[in-house]
Amino acid sequence: MIEAIAFSIVGFVLMELSGWAIHKYLMHGPLWNIHKTHHEHSESFFELNDLFSLLFGSIAILLIFLGIGELDYRFWMGIGISAYGMLYFFLHDVLIHRRVKWLDKPRTGFLKGIFKAHQAHHHSREKDGAVSFGLFWVPKKYFKDTEK
């Protein structure tokens, strides 16, 4: 059971780290034509950038499928990536961008810091000049004054 929890955490953390690097160096690099749809205003519910979610979700499903027979590390890493994906949807699409209007924007604490960092990221609508590429791993400066 400890191994299952550990590999799930590893999958979650690797998703944040690789997501940060992919976002910074690929999405704001050679894959900008896909990602820029996320930085542009749209009336549509879906955007071309959603293809990245399908890619990451496919990786999680593949790992779960490959590891389900033995319930080995692949299965649990896939579970960790899936947990990351669910939290990503909740924080990024529901709370920050309000693509689904279930909740109001955060007003205090950790969630407000994440919200502020993402707003700073979207301050630039261009390929270059963006900051704060992670979802959970964001600079401390965005958490200052989050209790007010």
N, C-alpha and C positions, 0 to 999 in steps of 0.2 A: 504493500500500500504506500509506503514511503517513496518507493521508486516511481510509482504512478504519479504521485503529487509532484515529485521533483522533476520528472520529465514534462509534466504539464506546465510547470513554472518555466522550465527551459524553453518550451515552445512559445509561451507567451512573451518572454523576454527577448528571444531571438526575433520574434515578429516585430516588436517595437524597434529593436536595433536595426534590423534589415529594412523595415519600413522607413525609418529615418534616412538611411543611406539611399534607398531606392527613390524616395521622395526628393531628396536634395540633388542627387547626381544623375538620375535617369528621368524622373518626371519633370524636373526643372532643367533638363538637359535634352538628350536626343528624343525623349518621348513627350516633349512639351506640347506638340500638336494634339495629343490625346488629353493631357492633363489640363491644358489651358481652358477647357470647357468648364472646369471646376472654378476657375478664377473669373469667369465671365457671367454676367447676369443672364438667367434663363427662366422662362415661364414653365418649362418642361420639368416633369418630375425626375426623369432620367437624364443623364449626361454621358457623353462618351467616356469620361473619366471613370465611370462605374465599371468599366472593363477590368480595372485593376482589382476591384473587390472580387469579381468573378475569378480572376487569376489566383488570388490568395486563397479564396474559398476552395478552389479546385485542388490546390496543394494540400490543404487541410483534409479534404475528403480523400485524396489519394493516400495520404499517410494513414488515416484511420482505416481505410480499406486494406492497405498492405499489412497493417499490424493487428487487425481485429482477431485473426485466428489464434495468435499467441498472446494477445493483449501486451505486446512488447512496447519498446520505447517509441516506435513509429506511431502507434495508436495514441499514446498519451501525449506525444508532441502535437499530433493532429488535434487532440482535444484542447490543448493549450492555445494553439493557433485559432481554433474555433471560438474559444472563450474571448480571445483578443478581438476577433471579428465582431462578436456580439457587443462587447463593450465599445468598440469603435463605432458601430452603428448607433448605439444609444448616445454616446457622447458627441460624435461628429455630426451625424445626420439628424438626430432628434434634438439634442440640446443646443448645439452650436449653430447649425445651419437651418434648423427647424423645418426640414423637409417633410417631417411628420409632426404636426403641431400638437404634441401630447403635453409638453411642459413649457414653462416660461424659461427665459435665459437665467443662468445662475447669478445670484447676487452676492454670495459670500463664499469664502473658503477655497478649497482645492479646485473645485469645478470652475469657479470664477477665474482662477489663475490660468487654467487650461483654455477657457474661453478667450481671455485677453491675449494669450499667446497666439491663438488661431486667428484672432482679428488682426494682430500684427502681421501674421503671415499673409493674409489677404489684402493688406494695405497696398501691396504691389500687385498689379494685374499683369505684370510682365514676367518673362522667363527669369530675368535676373533681378536681384534686389530683394528677394523674399528672405524672411528670417523664420526661425522656429519651425523645424520640419518634423518633429516628433509629435505624438499625441500625448503621451504621459511624460516623456523626457523633454521638458521645456526649461528654459533659463529661469533662475530664481527670481529675476526682476519682475516677472509677471505675477508672482505671488505676493508682492508687497502691496499692502493696503487692501487685501482681499476680504478682510473682516469688516470693512466699512460699507 
